[in-house]
Amino acid sequence: MDPVIVVGGGISGVACARALTDAGVEVTVLDRGRRLGGRMAVRTVDGHPVDTGASYFTVSDDRFAAVVRDWQARGLAREWTDTFDVFDGSAPGQRGEPKQGSMRWASPGGLRCLVEDLAEGLVTDRVAVEAVTRDERTGILSVDGRPAAAVVLAMPDPQARRLLDASFASRAQLVDDYAPTMALLAGWELRSWSAGFDGAFVNGDPHLTWVADDGARRGDGAPVLVAHATEGLAAQHLDEPAAAEPAMLGALTELLGIEGPPLWSRVHRWSLAHPVGTRERTHHLGDDGIGLCGDSWASKPRVEAAWLSGAELGAALAARLG
Ligand SMILES: Cc1cc2nc3c(=O)[nH]c(=O)nc-3n(C[C@H](O)[C@H](O)[C@H](O)COP(=O)(O)OP(=O)(O)OC[C@H]3O[C@@H](n4cnc5c(N)ncnc54)[C@H](O)[C@@H]3O)c2cc1C
């Protein structure tokens, strides 16, 4: 029997598995993706790795800072910028006062590399889990027939809900409200947009909320932009993401004054991009042996919060298992 099975190999699941392993508990991570990383996703297009999910991450917790310093020392993470522009969607070409904030971090190889690095040495398996069940007689949990002393679901709540039947009390902890978005990735032959632009919030635009210069973010200067759709546009085209592309591309080229079509472009759908609500607790560990973690267990759904959620659940579970 596996002592612990973690379903979900995004940063929360991997942080949980790492905390368990560090405490001497055997753990297996199952993820349905071709590679680990979840919403810290990267797609390689025309030879360029492009961040299609999370745009960057910030650091405030000392424990996460130690992990990030190690990534930085090994060249896996880099400081990107502390300042974003503000574009006015109702008056393309107009820019508001740039917004300065905390340092935003990126990864030269794309953010997924960081999750893969954290998972180094863990037992992982590529499998789409269908159900977590409990034997009524023995009380033993199993993940698609694979027995486990405890099961962690490290994924958006609606995905976790699909795996648990009503007999699990922990199911009552899950929420349904998530917002979608879409990411438009587009590459040109040359950078024809204005210099000094790293990322920008887009205000007052019906189609876009955010634009990132992906080459500036990863540090290789690739002429690639990534734009995120408004929730309204994403919700309208969830069944056929490609149909959102003309509106997104039109808005992007107008905002940045880019002439001529890109060499390539793609739209990636995120049906469960962000939880809408927030939670005070960082995780759930039920008497039924089910642990829940992820970015919905936070006051702000972010990469750092997901890492903390997983790490704290891992520590709590290790303490329970003795
Ligand atoms: C478009 C977008 C932009 C974002 N921008 C930012 C940003 O700028 N800064 C920031 O900090 N955060 C950002 N985020 C949020 C950030 O990506 C998340 O907070 C974080 O990655 C969540 O990690 P997680 O481990 O909780 O969940 P996930 O990364 O979603 O991991 C869940 C994993 O579970 C797996 N899974 C699900 N169901 C099953 C199953 N049945 N069987 C097996 N595996 C399964 C999935 O394959 C996935 O790998 C953004 C997210 C999106 C989508």
The ligand as a Tripos MOL2 file, in Angstrom:
@<TRIPOS>MOLECULE
LIG
   53    58     1     0     0
SMALL
NO_CHARGES

@<TRIPOS>ATOM
      1 C1         -3.9050   32.1650  -17.1820 C.3       1 LIG1
      2 C2         -3.4010   32.1460  -15.7700 C.ar      1 LIG1
      3 C3         -2.6050   33.1830  -15.3040 C.ar      1 LIG1
      4 C4         -2.1060   33.1740  -14.0050 C.ar      1 LIG1
      5 N1         -1.2340   34.1530  -13.6150 N.ar      1 LIG1
      6 C5         -0.6330   34.0770  -12.3990 C.ar      1 LIG1
      7 C6          0.3730   35.0290  -12.0150 C.ar      1 LIG1
      8 O1          0.7300   35.9130  -12.7880 O.2       1 LIG1
      9 N2          0.9340   34.9000  -10.7860 N.ar      1 LIG1
     10 C7          0.6030   33.9060   -9.9270 C.ar      1 LIG1
     11 O2          1.1850   33.8000   -8.8420 O.2       1 LIG1
     12 N3         -0.3460   32.9810  -10.2660 N.ar      1 LIG1
     13 C8         -0.9550   33.0440  -11.4750 C.ar      1 LIG1
     14 N4         -1.8850   32.1090  -11.8400 N.ar      1 LIG1
     15 C9         -2.3210   31.1180  -10.8420 C.3       1 LIG1
     16 C10        -1.3040   29.9730  -10.6750 C.3       1 LIG1
     17 O3         -1.0250   29.4090  -11.9280 O.3       1 LIG1
     18 C11        -1.9190   28.9500   -9.7300 C.3       1 LIG1
     19 O4         -2.2230   29.5860   -8.4990 O.3       1 LIG1
     20 C12        -1.0450   27.7360   -9.4100 C.3       1 LIG1
     21 O5         -0.3060   27.3140  -10.5250 O.3       1 LIG1
     22 C13        -1.9790   26.6470   -8.8940 C.3       1 LIG1
     23 O6         -1.2730   25.4690   -8.6140 O.3       1 LIG1
     24 P1         -2.0660   24.2050   -8.0510 P.3       1 LIG1
     25 O7         -1.0600   23.1550   -7.7610 O.co2     1 LIG1
     26 O8         -2.9540   24.6650   -6.9490 O.co2     1 LIG1
     27 O9         -3.0570   23.7450   -9.2250 O.3       1 LIG1
     28 P2         -2.7510   23.2900  -10.7160 P.3       1 LIG1
     29 O10        -1.5270   23.9630  -11.2230 O.co2     1 LIG1
     30 O11        -4.0130   23.4950  -11.4720 O.co2     1 LIG1
     31 O12        -2.4330   21.7340  -10.6150 O.3       1 LIG1
     32 C14        -3.4500   20.7610  -10.6110 C.3       1 LIG1
     33 C15        -2.9080   19.5060  -11.2760 C.3       1 LIG1
     34 O13        -3.8580   18.4700  -11.0950 O.3       1 LIG1
     35 C16        -3.8450   17.6680  -12.2440 C.3       1 LIG1
     36 N5         -5.1190   16.9250  -12.2840 N.ar      1 LIG1
     37 C17        -6.3670   17.4410  -12.2560 C.ar      1 LIG1
     38 N6         -7.2740   16.4430  -12.3000 N.ar      1 LIG1
     39 C18        -6.5710   15.2820  -12.3470 C.ar      1 LIG1
     40 C19        -6.9460   13.9100  -12.4070 C.ar      1 LIG1
     41 N7         -8.2280   13.5170  -12.4260 N.pl3     1 LIG1
     42 N8         -5.9750   12.9720  -12.4440 N.ar      1 LIG1
     43 C20        -4.6550   13.3470  -12.4410 C.ar      1 LIG1
     44 N9         -4.2550   14.6330  -12.3820 N.ar      1 LIG1
     45 C21        -5.1990   15.5890  -12.3350 C.ar      1 LIG1
     46 C22        -3.6660   18.6390  -13.3820 C.3       1 LIG1
     47 O14        -3.1350   17.9870  -14.5340 O.3       1 LIG1
     48 C23        -2.7020   19.6590  -12.7820 C.3       1 LIG1
     49 O15        -1.3510   19.3690  -13.1060 O.3       1 LIG1
     50 C24        -2.4140   32.0880  -13.1320 C.ar      1 LIG1
     51 C25        -3.2180   31.0510  -13.5990 C.ar      1 LIG1
     52 C26        -3.7100   31.0750  -14.9060 C.ar      1 LIG1
     53 C27        -4.5430   29.9230  -15.3890 C.3       1 LIG1
@<TRIPOS>BOND
     1     1     2 1
     2     2     3 ar
     3     2    52 ar
     4     3     4 ar
     5     4     5 ar
     6     4    50 ar
     7     5     6 ar
     8     6     7 ar
     9     6    13 1
    10     7     8 2
    11     7     9 ar
    12     9    10 ar
    13    10    11 2
    14    10    12 ar
    15    12    13 ar
    16    13    14 ar
    17    14    15 1
    18    14    50 ar
    19    15    16 1
    20    16    17 1
    21    16    18 1
    22    18    19 1
    23    18    20 1
    24    20    21 1
    25    20    22 1
    26    22    23 1
    27    23    24 1
    28    24    25 2
    29    24    26 1
    30    24    27 1
    31    27    28 1
    32    28    29 2
    33    28    30 1
    34    28    31 1
    35    31    32 1
    36    32    33 1
    37    33    34 1
    38    33    48 1
    39    34    35 1
    40    35    36 1
    41    35    46 1
    42    36    37 ar
    43    36    45 ar
    44    37    38 ar
    45    38    39 ar
    46    39    40 ar
    47    39    45 ar
    48    40    41 1
    49    40    42 ar
    50    42    43 ar
    51    43    44 ar
    52    44    45 ar
    53    46    47 1
    54    46    48 1
    55    48    49 1
    56    50    51 ar
    57    51    52 ar
    58    52    53 1
@<TRIPOS>SUBSTRUCTURE
     1 LIG1         1 GROUP 0 **** ****
